[in-house]
Amino acid sequence: MTVRSRADDFTVRLEVHDDGPGVPAAERGALFTEFARLSNRPTGGEESTGIGLSIVKQLIEGEKGRVGADFTAGGGSVFWFELPVAPGS
C-alpha cells in the first residue's frame, strides 16, 4: 500500500494505492453506497458492515469535497478524496 498527498492553491488530495485484486467493474457503482457488500472479501479476517465508504463520502461531501476510486487493468485500486483549501491557508 502507498499513501500519497498533493495540494495546490484550491484543493488538498489524499490517495491510498493498494495492490489487491481490485473491484469488479459491475460492482464499482455500489462502492460508496450504504450497506454495500461486494464480492471481494477482506484479506485480514476483518468483518465488513458495508457502511465505511458511505460514511467517508458523507463526511467529505459535507465539507464540500469529492471522493472516488480509480482502478488499473491488472488489479489494485486508488481510493482518494479532495478537500478545498481554506481561504487564507
HTML snippet that shows the backbone in 3Dmol.js (N, CA, C, O; Angstrom):
<script src="https://3Dmol.org/build/3Dmol-min.js"></script>
<div id="view" style="width:600px;height:400px;position:relative"></div>
<script>
const pdb = `
ATOM      1  N   MET A   1       0.847  -1.163   0.000  1.00  0.00           N
ATOM      2  CA  MET A   1       0.000   0.000   0.000  1.00  0.00           C
ATOM      3  C   MET A   1       0.899   1.234   0.000  1.00  0.00           C
ATOM      4  O   MET A   1       1.958   1.264   0.628  1.00  0.00           O
ATOM      5  N   THR A   2       0.442   2.240  -0.721  1.00  0.00           N
ATOM      6  CA  THR A   2       1.141   3.515  -0.792  1.00  0.00           C
ATOM      7  C   THR A   2       0.138   4.632  -0.524  1.00  0.00           C
ATOM      8  O   THR A   2      -0.984   4.593  -1.028  1.00  0.00           O
ATOM      9  N   VAL A   3       0.534   5.617   0.260  1.00  0.00           N
ATOM     10  CA  VAL A   3      -0.304   6.779   0.529  1.00  0.00           C
ATOM     11  C   VAL A   3       0.399   7.991  -0.057  1.00  0.00           C
ATOM     12  O   VAL A   3       1.588   8.201   0.179  1.00  0.00           O
ATOM     13  N   ARG A   4      -0.334   8.783  -0.818  1.00  0.00           N
ATOM     14  CA  ARG A   4       0.222   9.981  -1.436  1.00  0.00           C
ATOM     15  C   ARG A   4      -0.686  11.167  -1.148  1.00  0.00           C
ATOM     16  O   ARG A   4      -1.895  11.015  -0.967  1.00  0.00           O
ATOM     17  N   SER A   5      -0.091  12.331  -1.109  1.00  0.00           N
ATOM     18  CA  SER A   5      -0.882  13.552  -0.958  1.00  0.00           C
ATOM     19  C   SER A   5      -0.308  14.610  -1.875  1.00  0.00           C
ATOM     20  O   SER A   5       0.862  14.569  -2.254  1.00  0.00           O
ATOM     21  N   ARG A   6      -1.163  15.557  -2.220  1.00  0.00           N
ATOM     22  CA  ARG A   6      -0.712  16.704  -3.001  1.00  0.00           C
ATOM     23  C   ARG A   6      -1.682  17.849  -2.750  1.00  0.00           C
ATOM     24  O   ARG A   6      -2.827  17.639  -2.348  1.00  0.00           O
ATOM     25  N   ALA A   7      -1.213  19.035  -2.991  1.00  0.00           N
ATOM     26  CA  ALA A   7      -2.034  20.218  -2.766  1.00  0.00           C
ATOM     27  C   ALA A   7      -1.701  21.269  -3.814  1.00  0.00           C
ATOM     28  O   ALA A   7      -0.590  21.326  -4.342  1.00  0.00           O
ATOM     29  N   ASP A   8      -2.688  22.088  -4.092  1.00  0.00           N
ATOM     30  CA  ASP A   8      -2.465  23.278  -4.894  1.00  0.00           C
ATOM     31  C   ASP A   8      -3.150  24.439  -4.169  1.00  0.00           C
ATOM     32  O   ASP A   8      -3.476  24.321  -2.988  1.00  0.00           O
ATOM     33  N   ASP A   9      -3.366  25.524  -4.842  1.00  0.00           N
ATOM     34  CA  ASP A   9      -3.967  26.686  -4.186  1.00  0.00           C
ATOM     35  C   ASP A   9      -5.431  26.471  -3.807  1.00  0.00           C
ATOM     36  O   ASP A   9      -5.979  27.230  -3.008  1.00  0.00           O
ATOM     37  N   PHE A  10      -6.075  25.433  -4.379  1.00  0.00           N
ATOM     38  CA  PHE A  10      -7.508  25.264  -4.199  1.00  0.00           C
ATOM     39  C   PHE A  10      -7.916  23.981  -3.482  1.00  0.00           C
ATOM     40  O   PHE A  10      -8.934  23.966  -2.790  1.00  0.00           O
ATOM     41  N   THR A  11      -7.142  22.901  -3.633  1.00  0.00           N
ATOM     42  CA  THR A  11      -7.538  21.616  -3.049  1.00  0.00           C
ATOM     43  C   THR A  11      -6.352  20.865  -2.454  1.00  0.00           C
ATOM     44  O   THR A  11      -5.196  21.079  -2.821  1.00  0.00           O
ATOM     45  N   VAL A  12      -6.682  19.988  -1.531  1.00  0.00           N
ATOM     46  CA  VAL A  12      -5.742  19.009  -0.982  1.00  0.00           C
ATOM     47  C   VAL A  12      -6.302  17.643  -1.365  1.00  0.00           C
ATOM     48  O   VAL A  12      -7.497  17.392  -1.207  1.00  0.00           O
ATOM     49  N   ARG A  13      -5.446  16.769  -1.864  1.00  0.00           N
ATOM     50  CA  ARG A  13      -5.875  15.438  -2.296  1.00  0.00           C
ATOM     51  C   ARG A  13      -5.053  14.389  -1.565  1.00  0.00           C
ATOM     52  O   ARG A  13      -3.832  14.508  -1.463  1.00  0.00           O
ATOM     53  N   LEU A  14      -5.724  13.359  -1.055  1.00  0.00           N
ATOM     54  CA  LEU A  14      -5.066  12.223  -0.425  1.00  0.00           C
ATOM     55  C   LEU A  14      -5.473  10.978  -1.196  1.00  0.00           C
ATOM     56  O   LEU A  14      -6.652  10.773  -1.485  1.00  0.00           O
ATOM     57  N   GLU A  15      -4.481  10.138  -1.530  1.00  0.00           N
ATOM     58  CA  GLU A  15      -4.725   8.902  -2.275  1.00  0.00           C
ATOM     59  C   GLU A  15      -4.145   7.725  -1.511  1.00  0.00           C
ATOM     60  O   GLU A  15      -3.068   7.820  -0.924  1.00  0.00           O
ATOM     61  N   VAL A  16      -4.870   6.614  -1.525  1.00  0.00           N
ATOM     62  CA  VAL A  16      -4.382   5.353  -0.971  1.00  0.00           C
ATOM     63  C   VAL A  16      -4.372   4.346  -2.114  1.00  0.00           C
ATOM     64  O   VAL A  16      -5.420   3.995  -2.654  1.00  0.00           O
ATOM     65  N   HIS A  17      -3.182   3.888  -2.474  1.00  0.00           N
ATOM     66  CA  HIS A  17      -2.995   2.920  -3.554  1.00  0.00           C
ATOM     67  C   HIS A  17      -2.822   1.541  -2.934  1.00  0.00           C
ATOM     68  O   HIS A  17      -2.041   1.376  -1.997  1.00  0.00           O
ATOM     69  N   ASP A  18      -3.548   0.545  -3.453  1.00  0.00           N
ATOM     70  CA  ASP A  18      -3.354  -0.816  -2.947  1.00  0.00           C
ATOM     71  C   ASP A  18      -3.043  -1.773  -4.086  1.00  0.00           C
ATOM     72  O   ASP A  18      -3.235  -1.448  -5.258  1.00  0.00           O
ATOM     73  N   ASP A  19      -2.565  -2.950  -3.729  1.00  0.00           N
ATOM     74  CA  ASP A  19      -2.187  -3.971  -4.708  1.00  0.00           C
ATOM     75  C   ASP A  19      -3.161  -5.134  -4.709  1.00  0.00           C
ATOM     76  O   ASP A  19      -2.827  -6.214  -5.197  1.00  0.00           O
ATOM     77  N   GLY A  20      -4.349  -4.941  -4.178  1.00  0.00           N
ATOM     78  CA  GLY A  20      -5.329  -6.021  -4.065  1.00  0.00           C
ATOM     79  C   GLY A  20      -5.868  -6.446  -5.418  1.00  0.00           C
ATOM     80  O   GLY A  20      -5.383  -6.008  -6.461  1.00  0.00           O
ATOM     81  N   PRO A  21      -6.873  -7.303  -5.387  1.00  0.00           N
ATOM     82  CA  PRO A  21      -7.434  -7.835  -6.629  1.00  0.00           C
ATOM     83  C   PRO A  21      -8.257  -6.813  -7.409  1.00  0.00           C
ATOM     84  O   PRO A  21      -8.650  -7.084  -8.544  1.00  0.00           O
ATOM     85  N   GLY A  22      -8.523  -5.661  -6.832  1.00  0.00           N
ATOM     86  CA  GLY A  22      -9.350  -4.663  -7.500  1.00  0.00           C
ATOM     87  C   GLY A  22     -10.815  -4.880  -7.189  1.00  0.00           C
ATOM     88  O   GLY A  22     -11.169  -5.762  -6.407  1.00  0.00           O
ATOM     89  N   VAL A  23     -11.653  -4.088  -7.790  1.00  0.00           N
ATOM     90  CA  VAL A  23     -13.090  -4.176  -7.602  1.00  0.00           C
ATOM     91  C   VAL A  23     -13.700  -4.500  -8.961  1.00  0.00           C
ATOM     92  O   VAL A  23     -13.442  -3.793  -9.935  1.00  0.00           O
ATOM     93  N   PRO A  24     -14.504  -5.557  -9.041  1.00  0.00           N
ATOM     94  CA  PRO A  24     -15.119  -5.895 -10.326  1.00  0.00           C
ATOM     95  C   PRO A  24     -15.887  -4.703 -10.907  1.00  0.00           C
ATOM     96  O   PRO A  24     -16.568  -3.981 -10.180  1.00  0.00           O
ATOM     97  N   ALA A  25     -15.773  -4.510 -12.207  1.00  0.00           N
ATOM     98  CA  ALA A  25     -16.395  -3.359 -12.872  1.00  0.00           C
ATOM     99  C   ALA A  25     -17.889  -3.271 -12.581  1.00  0.00           C
ATOM    100  O   ALA A  25     -18.417  -2.172 -12.414  1.00  0.00           O
ATOM    101  N   ALA A  26     -18.566  -4.387 -12.517  1.00  0.00           N
ATOM    102  CA  ALA A  26     -20.017  -4.390 -12.288  1.00  0.00           C
ATOM    103  C   ALA A  26     -20.391  -3.910 -10.889  1.00  0.00           C
ATOM    104  O   ALA A  26     -21.543  -3.544 -10.656  1.00  0.00           O
ATOM    105  N   GLU A  27     -19.440  -3.904  -9.950  1.00  0.00           N
ATOM    106  CA  GLU A  27     -19.730  -3.528  -8.563  1.00  0.00           C
ATOM    107  C   GLU A  27     -19.234  -2.130  -8.193  1.00  0.00           C
ATOM    108  O   GLU A  27     -19.507  -1.657  -7.090  1.00  0.00           O
ATOM    109  N   ARG A  28     -18.537  -1.482  -9.065  1.00  0.00           N
ATOM    110  CA  ARG A  28     -17.913  -0.188  -8.741  1.00  0.00           C
ATOM    111  C   ARG A  28     -18.936   0.897  -8.425  1.00  0.00           C
ATOM    112  O   ARG A  28     -18.665   1.768  -7.599  1.00  0.00           O
ATOM    113  N   GLY A  29     -20.080   0.866  -9.048  1.00  0.00           N
ATOM    114  CA  GLY A  29     -21.106   1.862  -8.793  1.00  0.00           C
ATOM    115  C   GLY A  29     -21.668   1.803  -7.380  1.00  0.00           C
ATOM    116  O   GLY A  29     -22.230   2.787  -6.899  1.00  0.00           O
ATOM    117  N   ALA A  30     -21.527   0.669  -6.711  1.00  0.00           N
ATOM    118  CA  ALA A  30     -22.061   0.491  -5.356  1.00  0.00           C
ATOM    119  C   ALA A  30     -21.047   0.807  -4.271  1.00  0.00           C
ATOM    120  O   ALA A  30     -21.392   0.783  -3.089  1.00  0.00           O
ATOM    121  N   LEU A  31     -19.815   1.100  -4.635  1.00  0.00           N
ATOM    122  CA  LEU A  31     -18.740   1.265  -3.647  1.00  0.00           C
ATOM    123  C   LEU A  31     -19.067   2.220  -2.509  1.00  0.00           C
ATOM    124  O   LEU A  31     -18.805   1.906  -1.349  1.00  0.00           O
ATOM    125  N   PHE A  32     -19.623   3.355  -2.814  1.00  0.00           N
ATOM    126  CA  PHE A  32     -19.839   4.394  -1.805  1.00  0.00           C
ATOM    127  C   PHE A  32     -21.292   4.450  -1.324  1.00  0.00           C
ATOM    128  O   PHE A  32     -21.718   5.448  -0.742  1.00  0.00           O
ATOM    129  N   THR A  33     -22.046   3.382  -1.569  1.00  0.00           N
ATOM    130  CA  THR A  33     -23.440   3.343  -1.115  1.00  0.00           C
ATOM    131  C   THR A  33     -23.529   2.637   0.231  1.00  0.00           C
ATOM    132  O   THR A  33     -22.719   1.767   0.551  1.00  0.00           O
ATOM    133  N   GLU A  34     -24.518   3.026   1.002  1.00  0.00           N
ATOM    134  CA  GLU A  34     -24.702   2.481   2.349  1.00  0.00           C
ATOM    135  C   GLU A  34     -25.028   0.984   2.286  1.00  0.00           C
ATOM    136  O   GLU A  34     -25.849   0.549   1.478  1.00  0.00           O
ATOM    137  N   PHE A  35     -24.377   0.217   3.141  1.00  0.00           N
ATOM    138  CA  PHE A  35     -24.551  -1.225   3.302  1.00  0.00           C
ATOM    139  C   PHE A  35     -24.142  -2.031   2.071  1.00  0.00           C
ATOM    140  O   PHE A  35     -24.607  -3.154   1.873  1.00  0.00           O
ATOM    141  N   ALA A  36     -23.267  -1.448   1.243  1.00  0.00           N
ATOM    142  CA  ALA A  36     -22.756  -2.181   0.078  1.00  0.00           C
ATOM    143  C   ALA A  36     -21.803  -3.267   0.564  1.00  0.00           C
ATOM    144  O   ALA A  36     -20.855  -2.993   1.300  1.00  0.00           O
ATOM    145  N   ARG A  37     -22.063  -4.483   0.150  1.00  0.00           N
ATOM    146  CA  ARG A  37     -21.170  -5.602   0.454  1.00  0.00           C
ATOM    147  C   ARG A  37     -20.826  -6.244  -0.875  1.00  0.00           C
ATOM    148  O   ARG A  37     -21.659  -6.894  -1.506  1.00  0.00           O
ATOM    149  N   LEU A  38     -19.595  -6.053  -1.284  1.00  0.00           N
ATOM    150  CA  LEU A  38     -19.175  -6.503  -2.602  1.00  0.00           C
ATOM    151  C   LEU A  38     -18.629  -7.921  -2.540  1.00  0.00           C
ATOM    152  O   LEU A  38     -18.458  -8.484  -1.458  1.00  0.00           O
ATOM    153  N   SER A  39     -18.360  -8.491  -3.704  1.00  0.00           N
ATOM    154  CA  SER A  39     -17.918  -9.881  -3.756  1.00  0.00           C
ATOM    155  C   SER A  39     -16.517 -10.086  -3.180  1.00  0.00           C
ATOM    156  O   SER A  39     -16.232 -11.150  -2.631  1.00  0.00           O
ATOM    157  N   ASN A  40     -15.635  -9.082  -3.295  1.00  0.00           N
ATOM    158  CA  ASN A  40     -14.298  -9.215  -2.705  1.00  0.00           C
ATOM    159  C   ASN A  40     -14.421  -9.220  -1.189  1.00  0.00           C
ATOM    160  O   ASN A  40     -15.160  -8.417  -0.620  1.00  0.00           O
ATOM    161  N   ARG A  41     -13.713 -10.104  -0.548  1.00  0.00           N
ATOM    162  CA  ARG A  41     -13.751 -10.243   0.910  1.00  0.00           C
ATOM    163  C   ARG A  41     -12.489  -9.662   1.521  1.00  0.00           C
ATOM    164  O   ARG A  41     -11.431  -9.687   0.893  1.00  0.00           O
ATOM    165  N   PRO A  42     -12.584  -9.137   2.747  1.00  0.00           N
ATOM    166  CA  PRO A  42     -11.388  -8.643   3.433  1.00  0.00           C
ATOM    167  C   PRO A  42     -10.324  -9.737   3.534  1.00  0.00           C
ATOM    168  O   PRO A  42     -10.646 -10.918   3.663  1.00  0.00           O
ATOM    169  N   THR A  43      -9.061  -9.332   3.475  1.00  0.00           N
ATOM    170  CA  THR A  43      -7.969 -10.306   3.473  1.00  0.00           C
ATOM    171  C   THR A  43      -7.360 -10.540   4.843  1.00  0.00           C
ATOM    172  O   THR A  43      -6.589 -11.484   5.016  1.00  0.00           O
ATOM    173  N   GLY A  44      -7.688  -9.705   5.822  1.00  0.00           N
ATOM    174  CA  GLY A  44      -7.092  -9.830   7.144  1.00  0.00           C
ATOM    175  C   GLY A  44      -8.029 -10.440   8.165  1.00  0.00           C
ATOM    176  O   GLY A  44      -7.784 -10.329   9.366  1.00  0.00           O
ATOM    177  N   GLY A  45      -9.107 -11.086   7.712  1.00  0.00           N
ATOM    178  CA  GLY A  45     -10.034 -11.701   8.636  1.00  0.00           C
ATOM    179  C   GLY A  45     -11.026 -10.737   9.259  1.00  0.00           C
ATOM    180  O   GLY A  45     -11.847 -11.145  10.080  1.00  0.00           O
ATOM    181  N   GLU A  46     -10.965  -9.444   8.881  1.00  0.00           N
ATOM    182  CA  GLU A  46     -11.884  -8.477   9.452  1.00  0.00           C
ATOM    183  C   GLU A  46     -13.288  -8.650   8.865  1.00  0.00           C
ATOM    184  O   GLU A  46     -13.464  -9.273   7.818  1.00  0.00           O
ATOM    185  N   GLU A  47     -14.261  -8.098   9.542  1.00  0.00           N
ATOM    186  CA  GLU A  47     -15.657  -8.154   9.112  1.00  0.00           C
ATOM    187  C   GLU A  47     -16.014  -6.843   8.420  1.00  0.00           C
ATOM    188  O   GLU A  47     -15.388  -5.814   8.675  1.00  0.00           O
ATOM    189  N   SER A  48     -17.001  -6.876   7.560  1.00  0.00           N
ATOM    190  CA  SER A  48     -17.449  -5.680   6.866  1.00  0.00           C
ATOM    191  C   SER A  48     -18.928  -5.445   7.136  1.00  0.00           C
ATOM    192  O   SER A  48     -19.747  -6.357   7.025  1.00  0.00           O
ATOM    193  N   THR A  49     -19.254  -4.209   7.494  1.00  0.00           N
ATOM    194  CA  THR A  49     -20.656  -3.834   7.669  1.00  0.00           C
ATOM    195  C   THR A  49     -21.224  -3.183   6.421  1.00  0.00           C
ATOM    196  O   THR A  49     -22.441  -3.070   6.273  1.00  0.00           O
ATOM    197  N   GLY A  50     -20.339  -2.750   5.514  1.00  0.00           N
ATOM    198  CA  GLY A  50     -20.786  -2.094   4.296  1.00  0.00           C
ATOM    199  C   GLY A  50     -21.123  -0.627   4.477  1.00  0.00           C
ATOM    200  O   GLY A  50     -21.771  -0.038   3.612  1.00  0.00           O
ATOM    201  N   ILE A  51     -20.698  -0.014   5.588  1.00  0.00           N
ATOM    202  CA  ILE A  51     -21.019   1.404   5.785  1.00  0.00           C
ATOM    203  C   ILE A  51     -19.791   2.317   5.749  1.00  0.00           C
ATOM    204  O   ILE A  51     -19.945   3.537   5.708  1.00  0.00           O
ATOM    205  N   GLY A  52     -18.604   1.770   5.764  1.00  0.00           N
ATOM    206  CA  GLY A  52     -17.393   2.589   5.868  1.00  0.00           C
ATOM    207  C   GLY A  52     -17.239   3.618   4.774  1.00  0.00           C
ATOM    208  O   GLY A  52     -17.075   4.803   5.065  1.00  0.00           O
ATOM    209  N   LEU A  53     -17.285   3.197   3.512  1.00  0.00           N
ATOM    210  CA  LEU A  53     -17.077   4.144   2.423  1.00  0.00           C
ATOM    211  C   LEU A  53     -18.247   5.109   2.278  1.00  0.00           C
ATOM    212  O   LEU A  53     -18.055   6.237   1.824  1.00  0.00           O
ATOM    213  N   SER A  54     -19.451   4.694   2.650  1.00  0.00           N
ATOM    214  CA  SER A  54     -20.578   5.636   2.588  1.00  0.00           C
ATOM    215  C   SER A  54     -20.413   6.733   3.640  1.00  0.00           C
ATOM    216  O   SER A  54     -20.779   7.882   3.393  1.00  0.00           O
ATOM    217  N   ILE A  55     -19.869   6.393   4.805  1.00  0.00           N
ATOM    218  CA  ILE A  55     -19.603   7.407   5.831  1.00  0.00           C
ATOM    219  C   ILE A  55     -18.518   8.358   5.354  1.00  0.00           C
ATOM    220  O   ILE A  55     -18.636   9.571   5.524  1.00  0.00           O
ATOM    221  N   VAL A  56     -17.466   7.820   4.760  1.00  0.00           N
ATOM    222  CA  VAL A  56     -16.401   8.672   4.209  1.00  0.00           C
ATOM    223  C   VAL A  56     -16.988   9.649   3.202  1.00  0.00           C
ATOM    224  O   VAL A  56     -16.684  10.842   3.242  1.00  0.00           O
ATOM    225  N   LYS A  57     -17.823   9.154   2.303  1.00  0.00           N
ATOM    226  CA  LYS A  57     -18.431  10.010   1.280  1.00  0.00           C
ATOM    227  C   LYS A  57     -19.251  11.128   1.919  1.00  0.00           C
ATOM    228  O   LYS A  57     -19.139  12.283   1.508  1.00  0.00           O
ATOM    229  N   GLN A  58     -20.066  10.807   2.907  1.00  0.00           N
ATOM    230  CA  GLN A  58     -20.887  11.824   3.574  1.00  0.00           C
ATOM    231  C   GLN A  58     -20.021  12.882   4.256  1.00  0.00           C
ATOM    232  O   GLN A  58     -20.303  14.077   4.158  1.00  0.00           O
ATOM    233  N   LEU A  59     -18.976  12.447   4.941  1.00  0.00           N
ATOM    234  CA  LEU A  59     -18.095  13.393   5.641  1.00  0.00           C
ATOM    235  C   LEU A  59     -17.371  14.316   4.668  1.00  0.00           C
ATOM    236  O   LEU A  59     -17.330  15.530   4.868  1.00  0.00           O
ATOM    237  N   ILE A  60     -16.802  13.737   3.615  1.00  0.00           N
ATOM    238  CA  ILE A  60     -16.045  14.536   2.648  1.00  0.00           C
ATOM    239  C   ILE A  60     -16.962  15.494   1.903  1.00  0.00           C
ATOM    240  O   ILE A  60     -16.634  16.672   1.756  1.00  0.00           O
ATOM    241  N   GLU A  61     -18.103  15.009   1.432  1.00  0.00           N
ATOM    242  CA  GLU A  61     -19.025  15.884   0.708  1.00  0.00           C
ATOM    243  C   GLU A  61     -19.625  16.942   1.635  1.00  0.00           C
ATOM    244  O   GLU A  61     -19.970  18.032   1.179  1.00  0.00           O
ATOM    245  N   GLY A  62     -19.755  16.640   2.920  1.00  0.00           N
ATOM    246  CA  GLY A  62     -20.227  17.621   3.891  1.00  0.00           C
ATOM    247  C   GLY A  62     -19.273  18.788   4.049  1.00  0.00           C
ATOM    248  O   GLY A  62     -19.666  19.866   4.497  1.00  0.00           O
ATOM    249  N   GLU A  63     -18.019  18.573   3.681  1.00  0.00           N
ATOM    250  CA  GLU A  63     -17.001  19.629   3.728  1.00  0.00           C
ATOM    251  C   GLU A  63     -16.726  20.190   2.338  1.00  0.00           C
ATOM    252  O   GLU A  63     -15.691  20.816   2.108  1.00  0.00           O
ATOM    253  N   LYS A  64     -17.650  19.965   1.416  1.00  0.00           N
ATOM    254  CA  LYS A  64     -17.569  20.455   0.027  1.00  0.00           C
ATOM    255  C   LYS A  64     -16.439  19.806  -0.761  1.00  0.00           C
ATOM    256  O   LYS A  64     -15.878  20.413  -1.673  1.00  0.00           O
ATOM    257  N   GLY A  65     -16.108  18.557  -0.399  1.00  0.00           N
ATOM    258  CA  GLY A  65     -15.062  17.823  -1.092  1.00  0.00           C
ATOM    259  C   GLY A  65     -15.620  16.781  -2.040  1.00  0.00           C
ATOM    260  O   GLY A  65     -16.828  16.687  -2.261  1.00  0.00           O
ATOM    261  N   ARG A  66     -14.714  16.009  -2.588  1.00  0.00           N
ATOM    262  CA  ARG A  66     -15.064  14.915  -3.505  1.00  0.00           C
ATOM    263  C   ARG A  66     -14.333  13.663  -3.068  1.00  0.00           C
ATOM    264  O   ARG A  66     -13.267  13.742  -2.458  1.00  0.00           O
ATOM    265  N   VAL A  67     -14.902  12.505  -3.379  1.00  0.00           N
ATOM    266  CA  VAL A  67     -14.294  11.230  -3.049  1.00  0.00           C
ATOM    267  C   VAL A  67     -14.507  10.280  -4.226  1.00  0.00           C
ATOM    268  O   VAL A  67     -15.513  10.370  -4.930  1.00  0.00           O
ATOM    269  N   GLY A  68     -13.559   9.376  -4.434  1.00  0.00           N
ATOM    270  CA  GLY A  68     -13.710   8.455  -5.548  1.00  0.00           C
ATOM    271  C   GLY A  68     -12.688   7.340  -5.499  1.00  0.00           C
ATOM    272  O   GLY A  68     -11.910   7.214  -4.553  1.00  0.00           O
ATOM    273  N   ALA A  69     -12.716   6.540  -6.541  1.00  0.00           N
ATOM    274  CA  ALA A  69     -11.775   5.431  -6.672  1.00  0.00           C
ATOM    275  C   ALA A  69     -11.443   5.252  -8.151  1.00  0.00           C
ATOM    276  O   ALA A  69     -12.293   5.440  -9.021  1.00  0.00           O
ATOM    277  N   ASP A  70     -10.210   4.890  -8.412  1.00  0.00           N
ATOM    278  CA  ASP A  70      -9.744   4.588  -9.763  1.00  0.00           C
ATOM    279  C   ASP A  70      -9.172   3.176  -9.746  1.00  0.00           C
ATOM    280  O   ASP A  70      -8.723   2.692  -8.707  1.00  0.00           O
ATOM    281  N   PHE A  71      -9.191   2.523 -10.895  1.00  0.00           N
ATOM    282  CA  PHE A  71      -8.791   1.118 -10.964  1.00  0.00           C
ATOM    283  C   PHE A  71      -7.868   0.890 -12.145  1.00  0.00           C
ATOM    284  O   PHE A  71      -8.029   1.501 -13.201  1.00  0.00           O
ATOM    285  N   THR A  72      -6.891  -0.003 -11.956  1.00  0.00           N
ATOM    286  CA  THR A  72      -5.978  -0.355 -13.029  1.00  0.00           C
ATOM    287  C   THR A  72      -6.392  -1.694 -13.620  1.00  0.00           C
ATOM    288  O   THR A  72      -7.043  -2.499 -12.953  1.00  0.00           O
ATOM    289  N   ALA A  73      -6.023  -1.926 -14.846  1.00  0.00           N
ATOM    290  CA  ALA A  73      -6.445  -3.139 -15.550  1.00  0.00           C
ATOM    291  C   ALA A  73      -5.947  -4.410 -14.875  1.00  0.00           C
ATOM    292  O   ALA A  73      -6.655  -5.417 -14.887  1.00  0.00           O
ATOM    293  N   GLY A  74      -4.771  -4.399 -14.296  1.00  0.00           N
ATOM    294  CA  GLY A  74      -4.198  -5.599 -13.712  1.00  0.00           C
ATOM    295  C   GLY A  74      -4.559  -5.840 -12.256  1.00  0.00           C
ATOM    296  O   GLY A  74      -4.007  -6.747 -11.634  1.00  0.00           O
ATOM    297  N   GLY A  75      -5.460  -5.063 -11.701  1.00  0.00           N
ATOM    298  CA  GLY A  75      -5.803  -5.178 -10.281  1.00  0.00           C
ATOM    299  C   GLY A  75      -5.273  -3.977  -9.526  1.00  0.00           C
ATOM    300  O   GLY A  75      -4.545  -3.148 -10.071  1.00  0.00           O
ATOM    301  N   GLY A  76      -5.644  -3.900  -8.288  1.00  0.00           N
ATOM    302  CA  GLY A  76      -5.258  -2.745  -7.481  1.00  0.00           C
ATOM    303  C   GLY A  76      -6.264  -1.621  -7.633  1.00  0.00           C
ATOM    304  O   GLY A  76      -7.003  -1.554  -8.615  1.00  0.00           O
ATOM    305  N   SER A  77      -6.280  -0.753  -6.658  1.00  0.00           N
ATOM    306  CA  SER A  77      -7.220   0.367  -6.638  1.00  0.00           C
ATOM    307  C   SER A  77      -6.534   1.592  -6.061  1.00  0.00           C
ATOM    308  O   SER A  77      -5.557   1.491  -5.319  1.00  0.00           O
ATOM    309  N   VAL A  78      -7.065   2.740  -6.415  1.00  0.00           N
ATOM    310  CA  VAL A  78      -6.640   4.007  -5.824  1.00  0.00           C
ATOM    311  C   VAL A  78      -7.898   4.665  -5.268  1.00  0.00           C
ATOM    312  O   VAL A  78      -8.760   5.114  -6.023  1.00  0.00           O
ATOM    313  N   PHE A  79      -7.995   4.719  -3.947  1.00  0.00           N
ATOM    314  CA  PHE A  79      -9.095   5.417  -3.294  1.00  0.00           C
ATOM    315  C   PHE A  79      -8.581   6.805  -2.937  1.00  0.00           C
ATOM    316  O   PHE A  79      -7.463   6.946  -2.441  1.00  0.00           O
ATOM    317  N   TRP A  80      -9.397   7.835  -3.188  1.00  0.00           N
ATOM    318  CA  TRP A  80      -8.925   9.199  -2.998  1.00  0.00           C
ATOM    319  C   TRP A  80     -10.039  10.102  -2.483  1.00  0.00           C
ATOM    320  O   TRP A  80     -11.227   9.811  -2.624  1.00  0.00           O
ATOM    321  N   PHE A  81      -9.609  11.211  -1.881  1.00  0.00           N
ATOM    322  CA  PHE A  81     -10.542  12.287  -1.587  1.00  0.00           C
ATOM    323  C   PHE A  81      -9.839  13.616  -1.763  1.00  0.00           C
ATOM    324  O   PHE A  81      -8.621  13.717  -1.619  1.00  0.00           O
ATOM    325  N   GLU A  82     -10.626  14.636  -2.076  1.00  0.00           N
ATOM    326  CA  GLU A  82     -10.139  16.001  -2.221  1.00  0.00           C
ATOM    327  C   GLU A  82     -10.979  16.906  -1.343  1.00  0.00           C
ATOM    328  O   GLU A  82     -12.197  16.754  -1.250  1.00  0.00           O
ATOM    329  N   LEU A  83     -10.316  17.838  -0.708  1.00  0.00           N
ATOM    330  CA  LEU A  83     -10.988  18.842   0.117  1.00  0.00           C
ATOM    331  C   LEU A  83     -10.527  20.217  -0.320  1.00  0.00           C
ATOM    332  O   LEU A  83      -9.364  20.397  -0.682  1.00  0.00           O
ATOM    333  N   PRO A  84     -11.428  21.195  -0.290  1.00  0.00           N
ATOM    334  CA  PRO A  84     -10.999  22.551  -0.636  1.00  0.00           C
ATOM    335  C   PRO A  84     -10.070  23.117   0.425  1.00  0.00           C
ATOM    336  O   PRO A  84     -10.200  22.825   1.614  1.00  0.00           O
ATOM    337  N   VAL A  85      -9.137  23.927  -0.030  1.00  0.00           N
ATOM    338  CA  VAL A  85      -8.218  24.606   0.883  1.00  0.00           C
ATOM    339  C   VAL A  85      -8.967  25.790   1.501  1.00  0.00           C
ATOM    340  O   VAL A  85      -9.642  26.545   0.800  1.00  0.00           O
ATOM    341  N   ALA A  86      -8.841  25.938   2.799  1.00  0.00           N
ATOM    342  CA  ALA A  86      -9.495  27.049   3.494  1.00  0.00           C
ATOM    343  C   ALA A  86      -8.879  28.371   3.036  1.00  0.00           C
ATOM    344  O   ALA A  86      -7.660  28.456   2.882  1.00  0.00           O
ATOM    345  N   PRO A  87      -9.688  29.392   2.817  1.00  0.00           N
ATOM    346  CA  PRO A  87      -9.137  30.705   2.436  1.00  0.00           C
ATOM    347  C   PRO A  87      -8.125  31.194   3.489  1.00  0.00           C
ATOM    348  O   PRO A  87      -8.360  31.093   4.693  1.00  0.00           O
ATOM    349  N   GLY A  88      -7.031  31.709   3.012  1.00  0.00           N
ATOM    350  CA  GLY A  88      -6.006  32.239   3.912  1.00  0.00           C
ATOM    351  C   GLY A  88      -5.058  31.194   4.450  1.00  0.00           C
ATOM    352  O   GLY A  88      -4.214  31.504   5.291  1.00  0.00           O
ATOM    353  N   SER A  89      -5.179  29.935   3.977  1.00  0.00           N
ATOM    354  CA  SER A  89      -4.284  28.869   4.475  1.00  0.00           C
ATOM    355  C   SER A  89      -2.953  28.901   3.764  1.00  0.00           C
ATOM    356  O   SER A  89      -2.080  28.082   4.051  1.00  0.00           O
TER     357      SER A  89
END
`;
const viewer = $3Dmol.createViewer("view");
viewer.addModel(pdb, "pdb");
viewer.setStyle({}, {cartoon: {color: "spectrum"}});
viewer.zoomTo();
viewer.render();
</script>
